[in-house]
């Protein structure tokens, strides 16, 4: 899971991955021979009980910042990888203005032409609600409007099916999942870390956040284990056992 991408004058931060570092991520995936799948294909494999290629990964990008077209898209296209960007339908062509945008507040978002351009180079578009709210804090009618409304607007303006959804802030509730199901989405992503298996709910797929200021070692751990901290915690626990035995 990525968010924004940095140009030459942008510093790395939690939500901004510099272009050079992003290319290192892609290069590592290519050198390891990891299959990079479209999100919809991955979800279809799980839904139909087909075996997903060993070590497969999916690249997803939340919010839909303009730098995706300028920085990230040319790189994924160069490596021949697919990706999915989740767009906030009522903010297309505007800027991130939602509560909780933090360091990304005011950052420019893709316009409709930009989204259409991405679709031409294997970057699919998914829905990220209409205004990027915390869904569990809304009433049922508002949740339905945010979820179904985003799919309707995006599919009509792009003249294409919109089958994937991403929960803003990763905030998931039973009502939100039910609204996503009623809206007809084939799959949905949260931010719970971990790997996805045949039994993982298709409307609550796990993802690995990729921080722009994290090391390549943490990136590798995230790809391998689904959560870089899981390995670190396990190593710490092992050290405690070893030291305990020595004592």
C-alpha positions as CSV (number, residue, x, y, z in Angstrom):
1,X,0.0,0.0,0.0
2,X,1.4,3.3,-1.2
3,X,0.1,6.9,-1.0
4,X,2.2,9.7,-2.6
5,X,5.4,9.7,-4.6
6,X,8.2,12.2,-4.4
7,X,9.8,14.2,-7.1
8,X,13.4,15.3,-6.9
9,X,12.7,18.1,-4.5
10,X,10.4,16.1,-2.2
11,X,11.8,14.5,1.0
12,X,11.0,11.0,2.0
13,X,8.4,10.7,4.8
14,X,5.9,8.1,6.0
15,X,3.4,8.8,3.2
16,X,5.8,10.1,0.5
17,X,8.0,7.5,-1.3
18,X,10.8,9.1,-3.4
19,X,10.9,8.0,-7.1
20,X,14.3,6.5,-6.7
21,X,13.2,4.4,-3.7
22,X,10.1,3.3,-5.4
23,X,12.1,2.1,-8.4
24,X,14.3,0.1,-6.0
25,X,11.2,-1.6,-4.7
26,X,10.1,-2.5,-8.2
27,X,13.6,-3.6,-9.2
28,X,13.7,-5.9,-6.2
29,X,10.3,-7.5,-7.1
30,X,11.5,-8.0,-10.7
31,X,14.9,-9.6,-9.6
32,X,13.2,-11.9,-7.2
33,X,10.8,-13.0,-10.0
34,X,7.8,-12.3,-7.9
35,X,4.5,-12.3,-9.9
36,X,2.9,-8.9,-9.7
37,X,-0.9,-9.4,-10.3
38,X,-3.8,-7.0,-10.9
39,X,-5.9,-6.7,-7.8
40,X,-9.0,-7.9,-9.5
41,X,-7.2,-11.0,-10.9
42,X,-5.8,-11.8,-7.5
43,X,-9.3,-11.5,-5.9
44,X,-10.9,-13.6,-8.7
45,X,-8.3,-16.4,-8.0
46,X,-9.2,-16.4,-4.3
47,X,-13.0,-16.2,-5.0
48,X,-12.9,-19.2,-7.5
49,X,-10.5,-21.3,-5.4
50,X,-7.6,-21.1,-7.9
51,X,-4.1,-21.3,-6.6
52,X,-2.4,-17.9,-6.6
53,X,1.2,-17.9,-8.0
54,X,3.7,-18.4,-5.2
55,X,5.1,-15.2,-3.9
56,X,2.6,-13.0,-5.8
57,X,2.1,-9.4,-4.8
58,X,-0.3,-6.7,-5.7
59,X,0.5,-3.0,-5.8
60,X,-2.1,-0.6,-4.5
61,X,-2.1,3.2,-4.1
62,X,-4.6,5.1,-2.0
63,X,-6.1,8.6,-2.5
64,X,-5.0,9.2,-6.1
65,X,-2.4,12.0,-6.0
66,X,-1.3,13.6,-9.2
67,X,2.3,12.5,-8.7
68,X,1.1,8.9,-9.5
69,X,0.8,9.9,-13.1
70,X,4.1,11.9,-13.1
71,X,6.3,9.6,-10.9
72,X,4.9,6.2,-10.2
73,X,3.0,5.3,-13.4
74,X,6.0,5.6,-15.7
75,X,8.0,3.3,-13.4
76,X,5.4,0.5,-13.1
77,X,4.9,0.8,-16.8
78,X,8.6,0.4,-17.4
79,X,8.7,-2.8,-15.3
80,X,5.5,-4.1,-16.9
81,X,3.7,-4.3,-13.6
82,X,0.0,-3.6,-13.0
83,X,-1.3,-1.5,-10.1
84,X,-4.6,-0.2,-8.7
85,X,-5.1,3.4,-7.5
86,X,-8.1,4.1,-5.2
87,X,-9.6,7.5,-6.0
88,X,-11.8,9.8,-3.9
89,X,-14.5,10.5,-6.4
90,X,-15.8,13.9,-5.2
91,X,-12.2,15.3,-5.0
92,X,-11.0,14.4,-8.5
93,X,-9.0,17.3,-9.9
94,X,-8.8,18.9,-6.5
95,X,-6.6,18.5,-3.5
96,X,-6.5,16.4,-0.3
97,X,-8.7,18.4,2.1
98,X,-10.1,15.7,4.4
99,X,-9.6,15.6,8.1
100,X,-6.6,13.4,8.8
101,X,-4.7,14.1,5.6
102,X,-1.8,15.4,7.7
103,X,1.3,16.0,5.7
104,X,-0.6,15.4,2.5
105,X,-3.1,18.2,3.1
106,X,-3.4,20.3,0.0
107,X,-1.5,17.9,-2.2
108,X,-2.9,17.8,-5.7
109,X,-5.1,14.9,-6.8
110,X,-5.4,13.4,-10.3
111,X,-8.0,14.8,-12.6
112,X,-10.3,12.7,-14.8
113,X,-7.9,12.8,-17.8
114,X,-5.1,11.6,-15.6
115,X,-7.2,8.7,-14.4
116,X,-8.1,7.7,-18.0
117,X,-4.4,7.9,-18.9
118,X,-3.5,5.5,-16.1
119,X,-6.1,3.0,-17.2
120,X,-4.3,2.8,-20.6
121,X,-1.0,1.5,-18.9
122,X,-2.5,-1.2,-16.7
123,X,-3.1,1.0,-13.7
124,X,-6.7,0.2,-12.7
125,X,-9.0,2.6,-10.8
126,X,-10.8,1.6,-7.6
127,X,-13.1,3.6,-5.3
128,X,-12.0,5.3,-2.0
129,X,-15.4,6.8,-1.1
130,X,-16.7,10.2,-2.2
131,X,-15.1,12.4,0.4
132,X,-12.6,10.2,2.4
133,X,-14.5,10.0,5.7
134,X,-14.1,7.5,8.6
135,X,-17.0,5.2,7.6
136,X,-17.6,3.7,11.1
137,X,-18.5,7.2,12.4
138,X,-21.3,7.7,9.8
139,X,-24.9,6.6,9.9
140,X,-26.1,3.9,7.5
141,X,-27.5,6.3,4.9
142,X,-24.2,8.3,4.8
143,X,-22.1,5.2,4.5
144,X,-24.2,3.9,1.6
145,X,-23.9,7.3,-0.1
146,X,-20.1,7.4,0.3
147,X,-19.6,3.8,-0.9
148,X,-22.2,3.3,-3.6
149,X,-21.9,7.0,-4.7
150,X,-18.2,6.7,-5.3
151,X,-18.6,3.6,-7.5
152,X,-21.4,5.2,-9.5
153,X,-19.5,8.4,-10.2
154,X,-16.3,6.7,-11.1
155,X,-17.9,4.1,-13.4
156,X,-20.0,6.7,-15.2
157,X,-17.2,9.2,-15.7
158,X,-14.6,6.6,-16.7
159,X,-17.0,4.5,-18.6
160,X,-15.6,1.4,-17.0
161,X,-16.5,-1.1,-14.2
162,X,-15.2,-0.2,-10.8
163,X,-14.9,-3.4,-8.8
164,X,-12.3,-2.7,-6.1
165,X,-12.7,-0.5,-2.9
166,X,-10.4,0.8,-0.2
167,X,-11.6,1.8,3.2
168,X,-10.4,5.4,4.1
169,X,-7.9,5.3,7.0
170,X,-8.4,1.5,7.0
171,X,-11.4,2.0,9.3
172,X,-13.6,-1.1,8.8
173,X,-16.8,-2.0,10.6
174,X,-19.5,-4.6,10.0
175,X,-21.8,-1.9,8.6
176,X,-19.1,-0.6,6.2
177,X,-18.3,-4.1,4.9
178,X,-22.1,-4.7,4.4
179,X,-22.4,-1.4,2.4
180,X,-19.4,-2.4,0.2
181,X,-21.1,-5.8,-0.5
182,X,-24.4,-4.2,-1.3
183,X,-22.7,-1.8,-3.7
184,X,-21.4,-4.8,-5.7
185,X,-17.7,-4.5,-5.2
186,X,-15.7,-7.7,-5.9
187,X,-13.0,-6.9,-3.3
188,X,-12.0,-4.3,-0.8
189,X,-8.8,-3.5,1.0
190,X,-8.2,-2.4,4.6
191,X,-4.9,-1.7,6.3
192,X,-4.7,-4.7,8.5
193,X,-1.2,-6.1,8.0
194,X,-0.5,-9.6,6.9
195,X,-0.6,-12.0,4.0
196,X,-3.8,-13.0,2.2
197,X,-4.8,-16.6,2.1
198,X,-7.7,-18.5,0.5
199,X,-9.8,-17.9,3.7
200,X,-9.2,-14.2,3.9
201,X,-12.5,-12.3,3.4
202,X,-12.5,-10.7,-0.1
203,X,-14.0,-7.5,1.4
204,X,-11.3,-7.2,4.1
205,X,-8.0,-8.0,2.2
206,X,-4.8,-7.2,4.2
207,X,-2.1,-5.0,3.0
208,X,1.5,-4.0,3.8
209,X,1.9,-0.2,4.3
210,X,5.1,1.0,2.6
211,X,6.6,4.0,4.4
212,X,8.6,6.3,2.2
213,X,11.3,6.7,4.9
214,X,11.6,3.0,5.7
215,X,14.7,0.9,4.8
216,X,14.9,-1.7,2.0
217,X,15.2,-4.3,4.7
218,X,11.8,-3.4,6.1
219,X,10.4,-3.4,2.6
220,X,11.7,-6.9,2.1
221,X,10.3,-8.1,5.4
222,X,6.9,-6.6,4.6
223,X,6.8,-8.4,1.2
224,X,7.9,-11.7,2.8
225,X,5.9,-11.8,6.0
226,X,3.1,-9.3,5.4
227,X,4.3,-7.2,8.4
228,X,7.9,-6.2,8.9
229,X,7.3,-5.8,12.6
230,X,6.1,-9.4,12.9
231,X,9.7,-10.6,12.1
232,X,11.2,-8.0,14.5
233,X,8.9,-9.0,17.3
234,X,9.7,-12.7,16.7
235,X,13.4,-12.0,16.7
236,X,13.1,-10.1,20.0
237,X,11.1,-13.0,21.5
238,X,13.8,-15.4,20.4
239,X,16.5,-13.3,22.0
240,X,14.6,-13.3,25.3
241,X,14.4,-17.1,25.2
242,X,18.1,-17.4,24.4
243,X,19.2,-14.9,27.0
244,X,16.9,-16.5,29.5
245,X,18.4,-19.9,28.9
246,X,21.9,-18.5,29.3
247,X,20.9,-16.9,32.6
